Amino acid sequence: MNEVAIRKSNIIYWSSGIVSICGIIFEVLFGALGSYILGDGITQYTLTISLFLTGMGIGASLSEKVMKNLILAFVWIEFGVAIIGGFSSFTMFGITAFAPAGSDASFLYLITILVGALTGFELPILIRKANDIGVELNRSTARVLFSDYAGGLIGGLLFAFLLRPHLGMVKSAFLVGCINVTVALVVLWLFRKEIRHFIIHAMTGLIIFILLMIGLFFGEAAAFSFEQKMYNDPIIHMEESSYQKITVTQDEKEEDVRLYLNGSLQFSSTDEYRYHEVLVLPTMAQAENQQNVLILGGGDGIAAKEVLKHKDVEQITLVDLDPAVVELANENKEIRKLNQDSLKDDKVEVKNMDAFQYLEETDQWFDVILVDLPDPNNESLNKLYTKEFYSLVRNHLLPGGAAMIQATSPVFATEVYWTISETVASTGLNTENLHVDVPSFGNWGFVMASRDEITLDQLEINVPARFLTSDMLSSLTSFGKDEDKEITDADGNSAILKPNTLIDPHLIPIYERAWKNY
């Protein structure tokens, strides 16, 4: 090959790598959008990846019909990816806010297939163009595929560790769209001698680029107003951490501050004390000693505040995966009012790591263990509701110690609640079932566990409380007929509860079925 041919072939290889990076970013972005807006992360990632790959297959098949003007075809494919993918997140939030229910899912799956098809269209065209330039077919195929696969790895890493946590889903989509159209314009310019009506194509690309840049700088503000429609109260704080979307709302009239993680309510300031007092106070009363306390989750610091009411506490270890939640709890003035700066107390040590990993690695034992984790609505959280996890909790509980586990609603998710209870009991610990009405959540359940017999009727609440009293502890163990352990299936047969395990994570589908209508 001559020097010009080599330069053109190198352009094709570089273009292949860059557009592959963009393609994989859009693929995982669509999964993240589905997980955040539609819920059920495993299902949404499975669907979007499957649809994207199906689209790629369709695009690859259709590409064989393009035999002429290969560069121009590639340029217009990139224009399509840029405009559809770039505006995807922005449009998704708008549809969620204003369109009929179900429209957002249909839109997401449609754009996933479209972008996938356009992405699948790219590679065969680039391979054939490299071959036309003079590169042997086997060499051109191998090099373009190498650029594509290597770009896929880079794209996944960029989205996970840079784009999503620092730019969010709206800006990330617009930025990647800008990259797509930039690649198209560069290729268009370098192959301009082969293109008829070059100015028309170039002007089209510039217009798309300008639209995407406008979206990059101003789209997030508009999408924010769309997202506000998803919440009842004004949003006062929103950020994308490395693990989740964190949203804080406030109704100034009612002075109601609420924390949401990935759209799921974590607490309301109007009634959080009902939840946290039941989580903490009976457990502290049941334990023979209160010196060393472990909180798994609870990065908002409110559970730690309840623990610090007890004078015998010497050390609190709080393990929360997301440092952004802890930082919010230490800096947001509204949340600091609720947690009374508990995480800044000298007795509190915060560790930002996975709770399962922490229990596997630590050699500490604890008088009290409080499991204040989000519901098991995905695979990563499900492992924190397994026999293996609760066995680790048992193994780090001192003789005479007590643990309390938040276990979702026995009303809305009855089978989920009792499956969690069965899973805890399968470790050999004694258990007691409690539930309380929390207006912002509804009826909420807990499972207390101890090696010793649990005697709620003999416990004394000896610290200040807004809701809980010693006399009412026993009443928390009474369940109505529609929320008790006698669960029946659709045919009226008694459901058989079995422990949730890492090997058999059957709690996830049970949870999905229970909450799909709420």
Beta strands, then each sheet from edge to edge (+ up, - down):
strand 1: 235-240
strand 2: 245-251
strand 3: 256-261
strand 4: 264-268
strand 5: 292-297
strand 6: 315-319
strand 7: 348-351
strand 8: 366-372
strand 9: 397-406
strand 10: 430-438
strand 11: 442-450
sheet 1: 1+ 2- 3+ 4-
sheet 2: 7+ 6+ 5+ 8+ 9+ 11- 10+
end
